[in-house]
Amino acid sequence: MSSAASGGPPMSSYYSDLIGSARIRYEEKVQMCDGIDPYTLRPHADTTTDVNTLPEVTHGDILNYLVYSSSFATLQEMKAFKSLEAHNYFTSG
């Protein structure tokens, strides 16, 4: 159920255009942002440009996010692809 339907913060027009599993994934991601749809934020009113307020981010954090949490492929699928790619290079010469 969307945040707007449950009396939560309003959702963006981007959200209203989503259907099916894409809408469900978006709702799950918005819940990780304390239920605030980032597309509803107003520049300078709801945001800041002060870089000191940003959390410290490491290379490992970026890797974990990009590869393990936002990828539709599992780690095993990625390893299988790399193995297949190596096999193709070997057989192709």
C-alpha positions as CSV (number, residue, x, y, z in Angstrom):
1,M,0.0,0.0,0.0
2,S,1.4,3.4,-0.9
3,S,2.3,6.0,1.7
4,A,-0.3,8.4,0.2
5,A,-3.1,5.8,0.5
6,S,-2.2,5.1,4.1
7,G,-2.2,8.8,5.1
8,G,1.5,9.1,4.7
9,P,3.4,11.7,2.8
10,P,2.3,12.3,-0.8
11,M,3.9,10.4,-3.6
12,S,5.2,11.9,-6.8
13,S,3.8,11.7,-10.3
14,Y,6.7,9.4,-11.1
15,Y,5.2,6.9,-8.6
16,S,1.7,7.2,-10.0
17,D,3.0,6.2,-13.5
18,L,4.6,3.0,-12.2
19,I,2.7,-0.3,-12.4
20,G,3.0,-3.8,-11.0
21,S,6.3,-4.9,-9.6
22,A,8.0,-1.6,-10.4
23,R,5.6,0.2,-8.1
24,I,6.1,-2.3,-5.3
25,R,9.9,-2.0,-5.6
26,Y,9.6,1.8,-5.6
27,E,7.4,1.7,-2.4
28,E,10.0,-0.5,-0.7
29,K,12.8,1.9,-1.6
30,V,10.7,4.9,-0.4
31,Q,10.2,3.1,2.9
32,M,14.0,3.0,3.3
33,C,13.9,6.8,3.0
34,D,11.6,7.2,6.0
35,G,8.6,7.1,3.7
36,I,9.6,10.3,1.9
37,D,9.4,10.1,-1.9
38,P,12.6,11.9,-3.1
39,Y,10.7,13.3,-6.2
40,T,8.5,15.3,-3.9
41,L,11.4,17.2,-2.2
42,R,11.6,20.9,-3.0
43,P,15.2,22.3,-3.7
44,H,16.5,24.5,-0.9
45,A,13.2,24.1,1.1
46,D,13.5,20.4,1.9
47,T,17.2,20.0,1.1
48,T,20.6,21.4,1.9
49,T,23.8,22.0,0.0
50,D,26.0,21.6,3.1
51,V,28.3,18.7,2.4
52,N,29.1,18.3,6.1
53,T,25.6,16.9,6.6
54,L,26.3,13.9,4.3
55,P,27.3,10.6,5.8
56,E,30.8,9.2,5.3
57,V,30.7,6.8,2.4
58,T,33.4,4.2,1.7
59,H,34.3,2.2,-1.4
60,G,32.8,-0.9,0.3
61,D,29.5,1.0,0.9
62,I,29.2,1.8,-2.8
63,L,30.1,-1.8,-3.9
64,N,27.5,-3.2,-1.5
65,Y,24.8,-0.9,-2.7
66,L,25.5,-1.2,-6.5
67,V,26.3,-4.9,-6.7
68,Y,24.5,-6.5,-3.8
69,S,21.4,-4.5,-3.0
70,S,20.3,-2.8,-6.2
71,S,21.2,-5.5,-8.7
72,F,18.6,-7.8,-10.1
73,A,21.2,-10.5,-10.5
74,T,22.3,-12.5,-7.5
75,L,26.0,-12.9,-6.6
76,Q,25.8,-16.5,-7.9
77,E,24.4,-15.3,-11.2
78,M,27.1,-12.7,-11.6
79,K,29.8,-15.3,-10.9
80,A,28.2,-17.7,-13.4
81,F,28.2,-14.9,-16.0
82,K,31.9,-14.2,-15.4
83,S,32.7,-18.0,-15.7
84,L,30.7,-18.1,-19.0
85,E,32.5,-15.0,-20.3
86,A,35.9,-16.6,-19.5
87,H,34.8,-19.8,-21.2
88,N,33.7,-17.8,-24.3
89,Y,37.1,-16.0,-24.4
90,F,38.9,-19.4,-24.1
91,T,36.9,-21.1,-26.9
92,S,37.0,-18.1,-29.2
93,G,40.8,-18.0,-29.0
